[in-house]
Amino acid sequence: MRLRGLKTRPICARMSEMQNWPDDVADLIEDFAFLDGWEERYMHVIDLGKAMEPLPASEQTEANKVRGCASQVWLASQRNDAGHLVFRGDSDAHIVRGLVAIATQVFSNKPDTTIRDLDADGLFDALGLSEHLSSQRANGLRSMVARIKREAGAAIA
């Protein structure tokens, strides 16, 4: 699948298939590929969360809360000058905050159709996270991605 409107490059998402990822997503996948094992990936996810700008308390509202997450997760968005969604988020749990950082990085500043078409499951497989997340965290991550895709999809419809 070709993501419209973005420069992409092929990278092995799963051992059996190649996918074209936007360059910033391919860079993220390559960063994770250098990590040895789950513990290093886990620490890297936490570090990404620590490096993320905190969401102001004024935006940690019920309207911005992501339903379906065991932890507290907030997601806010706005359109930039190019008309692309820019996502910001936060969580009260370190690992979840890192997952929020990944999701906001991956889905921000892209055309709505790219957000809609991006294979989130393939991405989290490629990062080596899918098989290590608890079912609660995986469900929360799916809820967050679904919310992001819903926001982008509303503009397409």
Backbone as a ProteinNet text record, in pm:
[ID]
protein_1_A
[PRIMARY]
MRLRGLKTRPICARMSEMQNWPDDVADLIEDFAFLDGWEERYMHVIDLGKAMEPLPASEQTEANKVRGCASQVWLASQRNDAGHLVFRGDSDAHIVRGLVAIATQVFSNKPDTTIRDLDADGLFDALGLSEHLSSQRANGLRSMVARIKREAGAAIA
[TERTIARY]
85.3	0	90.2	54.4	128.2	53.7	123.5	62.7	72.1	-42.2	-46.6	6.7	82.1	124	248.1	312.4	430.9	541.4	663.2	778.2	786.6	797.9	805	924.6	961.9	1064.1	1026.9	1062.1	1026.6	1114.9	1054	1126.8	1051.9	1124	1061.4	984.8	853	768.7	755.2	732.3	729.4	824.6	877	977.2	925.6	797	742.6	694.1	696.4	644.4	719.1	724.8	783.6	669.5	686.5	586.5	656.4	585	634.4	582.8	675.7	642.2	684	610.8	660.7	801	885.5	1025	1041.2	961.2	975.5	938.4	842.8	803	910.8	966.8	1076.5	1195.3	1224.8	1333.7	1306.5	1182.9	1145.5	1162.9	1118.9	1133	1280.1	1362	1505.4	1569.8	1525.7	1577.4	1548.2	1426.8	1389.3	1463.4	1496.8	1565.9	1705.1	1764.8	1897.6	1893.3	1775.9	1763.2	1762	1833.8	1841.6	1738.5	1637.7	1543.7	1437.4	1343.1	1226.2	1262.4	1355.2	1387.2	1439.6	1525.4	1575.7	1463.7	1375.6	1261.7	1171	1145.2	1061	1119.4	1249.3	1314.6	1312.5	1327.6	1323.6	1183.8	1080.3	942.8	924.7	971.8	961.2	1039	1158.1	1238	1167.3	1100.9	1025.3	913.6	849.8	744.9	799.5	916.3	977	1015.4	1055.4	1098.9	981.7	862.4	745.3	701.3	663.9	610.6	482.4	471.4	349	228.3	114.5	-9.6	-51.7	-78.8	-118.4	-242.2	-248.2	-361.8	-494.5	-492.7	-615.7	-669.8	-583.9	-628.1	-650.7	-625.8	-651.8	-796.6	-886.1	-1029.4	-1099.2	-1224	-1305.3	-1318.5	-1331.7	-1346.5	-1222.3	-1105.5	-980.1	-937.9	-1012.7	-978.1	-1004.7	-911.9	-927.4	-996.8	-1112.6	-1189.2	-1127.2	-1131.7	-1079.6	-937.8	-881.9	-747.1	-758.4	-678.9	-679.5	-617.2	-514.3	-450.8	-525.5	-496.3	-550.4	-472.7	-542.4	-479.2	-562.5	-493.1	-559.5	-495.2	-577.8	-530.7	-600.9	-521.4	-574.4	-517.1	-589.3	-539.9	-579.3	-506	-540.1	-481.1	-529.1	-478.7	-365.8	-259.4	-151.3	-182.1	-91.7	-114.4	-133.5	-76.8	-92.4	-224	-300.5	-427.4	-414.5	-294.9	-272.5	-297.6	-348.7	-368.9	-234.4	-224.3	-109.2	-165.3	-116.1	-166.8	-71.1	-129.2	-55.2	-126.5	-51.6	-116.4	-36.6	-93.2	-28.2	-92.6	-24.5	-77.6	-16	-83.5	-31.7	57.7	77.8	163.2	282.2	402.1	524.1	524	495.6	500.2	390.7	274.6	164.2	197	261.4	303.4	398.6	484.8	574.2	497.4	393.9	310.8	236.3	193	129.1	229.7	354.7	458.5	479.9	482.2	498.7	380	259.2	139.3	131.6	161.1	151.7	259.4	376.6	483.6	446.2	395	364.5	250	146.5	25.9	17.4	102.5	96.4	157.8	106.9	162.5	155.3	50	30.5	-107.7	-124.6	-258.8	-356.5	-482.1	-584.8	-590.1	-574.3	-579.9	-462.6	-346.7	-231.4	-257.2	-314.6	-347.7	-444.9	-547	-647.4	-584.9	-492	-438.6	-317.5	-256.6	-135.8	-168.9	-90.6	-111.5	-53.2	-135.3	-88.6	-45.9	-120.9	-81.9	53.9	72.8	202.3	314.1	283.8	384.2	427.2	331.6	367.8	431.4	400.4	474.8	619.1	636.3	769.4	855.4	792.6	866.1	898.7	840.9	864.5	789.6	677.3	600.8	477.3	418	288.7	289.4	391.6	390.6	423.6	464.2	504.1	408.7	311.9	218	112.4	74.9	-33.8	-161.2	-260.2	-384.7	-450.3	-441.3	-498	-427.5	-293.2	-219	-244.1	-250	-276.4	-415.3	-514.8	-649.2	-650.6	-578.1	-569.1	-502	-397.5	-328.3	-421.4	-496.6	-594.3	-700	-742.7	-841	-783.8	-657.3	-593.5	-580.7	-536.2	-521.9	-658.5	-759.3	-894.5	-944	-917	-957.6	-886	-757.1	-679	-734.7	-759.1	-810.7	-953.2	-1031.6	-1166.8	-1160.7	-1070.4	-1056.2	-1015.1	-920.2	-876.6	-988.8	-1059.1	-1167.2	-1283.5	-1308.9	-1420.2	-1395.2	-1270.3	-1238.7	-1246.1	-1229.9	-1233.2	-1376.8	-1464.5	-1603.9	-1680
-116.1	0	122.8	220.8	347	450.7	518	624.2	752.6	808.1	926.4	1049.6	1129.4	1259.1	1258.3	1144.6	1139.1	1062.7	1105.4	1029.2	905.2	788.9	664.7	583.5	487.1	391.2	255	150.2	16.4	-23.5	-91.8	-146.5	-271.5	-367.8	-494	-472.8	-478	-462.7	-595.1	-698.1	-834.3	-911.9	-1016.5	-1089.1	-1129.9	-1149.6	-1200.5	-1092.9	-965.6	-864.7	-733.2	-662.6	-529.5	-429.3	-317.4	-211.7	-80.9	8.4	144.4	224.9	279.8	360.9	504.2	602.5	740	743.7	831.8	834	845.3	928.2	942.9	813.6	740	612.4	507.1	506.9	414	439.5	566.8	600.1	543.4	555.3	502.3	350.1	282.8	136.6	98.1	171.7	141.9	166.1	270.4	294.2	175.1	123.9	9.2	-117.5	-128.5	-248	-262.2	-151.2	-156.3	-200.3	-206.9	-243.1	-393.8	-441.5	-585.5	-625.6	-696.7	-755.6	-661.4	-722.9	-651.8	-548.5	-579.6	-485.5	-354.1	-358.5	-235.2	-160.3	-232.5	-167.8	-100.8	-172.3	-121.7	8.4	9.7	129.7	242.5	209.3	311.4	373.9	292.2	344.2	440	402	489	619.1	609	729.5	822.3	764.9	847.6	922.4	854.8	919.4	1031	1007.9	1111.1	1234.1	1212.3	1322.4	1400.5	1342.4	1407.6	1525.6	1632.6	1751.1	1711.7	1744.2	1707.4	1784.5	1720.6	1785.9	1876.2	2004	2092.7	2038.9	2065.2	2020	2069.2	2186.3	2241.2	2156	2071.1	1983	1839.6	1811.6	1678.6	1675	1677.9	1688.2	1557.6	1547	1430.7	1418.8	1531.5	1530.3	1475	1494.4	1446.8	1309	1255.7	1123.9	1015.4	921.9	808.8	696.5	657.6	548.4	414.3	317.8	185.2	163.3	260.7	248.1	223.7	130.6	103.9	219.9	282.1	400.4	524.9	635.4	763.3	804.2	828.3	872.8	985.8	1093.5	1207.5	1230.8	1268	1293.5	1419.1	1517.4	1641.5	1657.9	1729.7	1751.9	1890	1934.2	2057.3	2046	2129	2132.6	2234.7	2197.6	2293.3	2374.5	2460.9	2547.6	2469.5	2349.7	2265.5	2188.3	2201.8	2130.8	1990	1953	1819.3	1820.5	1710.4	1696.1	1684.9	1750	1737.5	1690.9	1576.4	1516.2	1542	1563.7	1576.3	1487.2	1431.6	1344.5	1330.8	1253.6	1230.1	1109	1056.4	945.6	950.1	885.1	878	756	673.3	554.3	569.2	539.8	562.2	490.5	362.1	287	336	365	414	552.1	634	766.4	750.4	650.1	621.6	577.5	495.9	454.1	573.3	665.4	788.7	868.9	875.7	948.9	889.1	757.4	691.8	723.5	707.5	730.3	874.8	969.9	1109.8	1142.3	1083.2	1104.6	1044.3	923.8	851.1	915.2	959.8	1005	1156.5	1233.8	1379.1	1425.2	1537.6	1606.3	1523.8	1446.3	1365.1	1391.8	1372.3	1386	1288	1328.2	1243.3	1104.7	1097.1	966.1	878.1	937.5	860.7	807.2	892.3	848.2	730.3	744.5	638.8	508.1	518.7	400.3	337.8	406.9	354.8	228.3	125.3	-4.4	-2.5	36.1	48.9	-85.6	-192.3	-324.8	-364.9	-341.4	-370.8	-288.9	-164.2	-77.3	-131.9	-164.2	-210.5	-349.1	-428.7	-553	-520.3	-424.1	-387.2	-330.3	-262.5	-208.2	-315.4	-432.8	-541	-522.9	-451.3	-423.8	-512	-551.5	-621.4	-744.4	-825.8	-952.4	-935.9	-815.8	-796.5	-709.8	-648.4	-565.3	-652.7	-618.1	-690.3	-667.3	-751.8	-736.3	-602.3	-555.8	-425.4	-312.4	-317	-211.5	-218.1	-338.5	-353.5	-299.7	-327.6	-274.5	-122.4	-68.5	76.1	140.7	76.9	127.6	125.4	17.5	10.1	119.7	147.4	254.5	390.1	412.8	539.2	554.7	450.2	453.7	470.7	402.3	415	559.2	621.4	761.6	852.7	832.1	911.8	893.3	769.4	740.5	796.3	793.5	851.4	1001.5	1070.2	1214	1244.6	1168	1189	1150.3	1041.6	994.3	1090.3	1163.3	1259.5	1369.4	1404.1	1510.1	1458.6	1327.4	1268.7	1252.3	1215.2	1183.4	1299.6
0	0	0	-76.9	-86.5	-5.3	83.7	162.9	82.8	52.2	-32.3	38.6	-38	11.7	98.8	118.7	202.9	133.6	159.3	114.5	203.5	141.1	217.9	171.8	253.1	212.1	267.8	194.1	241.8	359.9	451.7	566.4	609.3	658	696.3	825.5	816.5	934.7	1007.6	933.5	986	896.4	946.5	869.2	731.6	715.6	591.1	494.8	533.9	442.6	455.6	343.5	341.4	335.9	403.9	399	372.7	308.6	293.6	410.8	486.7	602.9	574.7	626.2	619.7	681.5	630.7	674.7	825.8	892.3	1037.1	1110.1	1055.8	1116.3	1091.1	969.7	937.8	1030.8	1058.5	1151.6	1289.9	1336.3	1467.2	1469.8	1365.3	1356.5	1358.9	1284.1	1281.6	1418	1489.5	1625.5	1715.3	1709.3	1792.1	1750	1621.6	1572.5	1635.1	1677.5	1739.1	1884.7	1942.7	2083.2	2099.3	2199.4	2225.3	2329	2285.8	2378.7	2431.8	2499.5	2549.3	2655.4	2744.5	2853.1	2798.1	2695.9	2634.8	2563.9	2496.2	2430.3	2534.2	2640.5	2749.3	2805	2831.7	2884.7	2782.2	2654	2549.8	2541.6	2553.9	2553	2670.5	2786.5	2904.3	2881.3	2823.4	2795.6	2697.6	2596.5	2502.1	2574.9	2668.6	2748	2835.4	2895.3	2979.9	2897.8	2773.3	2687	2627.5	2632.1	2573.6	2659.4	2591	2660	2733.5	2862.6	2934.2	2881.2	2884.6	2846.7	2962.9	2936.3	3046	3118.4	3248	3329.1	3271.6	3209.1	3150.9	3036.1	2977.5	2868.8	2915	3041.2	3096.7	3144.2	3046.7	3072.3	3036.1	3077.6	3040.5	2888.6	2821.4	2674.5	2606.3	2666.3	2606.9	2658.1	2753.8	2809.1	2705.7	2694.8	2602.3	2677.4	2630.2	2690.9	2649.3	2737.5	2705.9	2754	2823.2	2879.3	3029.2	3079.6	3223.2	3299.4	3242.1	3301.4	3255.6	3320.7	3276.1	3150.3	3039.9	2916.2	2858.8	2822.2	2759.2	2623.7	2528.1	2392.4	2341.7	2301.5	2245.9	2105.7	2021	1885.3	1836.8	1738	1668.3	1528.5	1439.5	1302.3	1292.5	1220	1196.4	1070.5	1030.7	915.1	785.1	778	659.3	661.6	769.9	781.3	835.7	881.1	937	1087	1136.8	1280.8	1351.9	1465.3	1554.9	1688	1733.6	1856.4	1971.7	2089.2	2213.9	2314.8	2406.6	2503	2630.2	2720.4	2849.4	2914.9	3015	3093.6	3232.3	3325.8	3462.4	3483.6	3381.7	3391.7	3296.1	3344.2	3265.3	3131.1	3129.7	3003.1	2908.4	2961.5	2878.2	2824	2903.3	2855.5	2737.1	2743	2630.7	2506.7	2525.6	2412.4	2353.4	2439.6	2392.3	2309.4	2356.9	2283.2	2144.8	2136.3	2006.6	1916.6	1968.7	1886.5	1838	1926.6	1884.6	1781.5	1795.6	1697.5	1562.3	1564	1440.9	1363	1431.9	1362.7	1341.2	1405.3	1390	1258.1	1210	1092.2	964.5	952.5	832.5	775.2	644.8	587.2	652.9	658.4	720.2	657.8	526.7	459.6	502.9	527	573.6	714	799.4	935.3	928.4	844.7	830.6	780.4	684.9	617.8	686.3	780.6	843.7	923.5	904	967.8	1109.7	1204.9	1343.2	1400.7	1371.2	1421.6	1365.1	1234.9	1172.4	1232.9	1264.9	1326.2	1461.7	1548	1681.7	1677.2	1573.8	1550.4	1513.8	1421.5	1374.5	1487.2	1581.7	1695.8	1799.7	1783.3	1878	2008	2001.8	2123.6	2137.8	2026.6	2031.2	2120	2106.9	2180.3	2328.1	2370.5	2509.2	2591	2526.2	2600.8	2666.2	2788.3	2853.4	2772.4	2792.4	2716.6	2747.9	2873.3	2908.8	2835.5	2830.4	2761.1	2611	2556.6	2413.2	2378.1	2463	2440.2	2449.9	2546.8	2561.2	2441	2391.8	2272.8	2151.9	2136.9	2026.7	2040.4	2162.5	2185.5	2146.3	2180	2146.2	1994.3	1927.5	1781.5	1715.8	1766.9	1710.5	1722.9	1834.7	1854.3	1754.6	1736.4	1641	1500	1461.6	1327.2	1309.2	1415.3	1409.5	1382.5	1451.7	1430.6	1286.5	1234.3	1096.1	999.1	1029.5	942.6	935.3	1043	1043.7	942.1	920.7	822.9	679.7	662.2	528.2	480.7	574.4	540.3	482
[MASK]
+++++++++++++++++++++++++++++++++++++++++++++++++++++++++++++++++++++++++++++++++++++++++++++++++++++++++++++++++++++++++++++++++++++++++++++++++++++++++++++

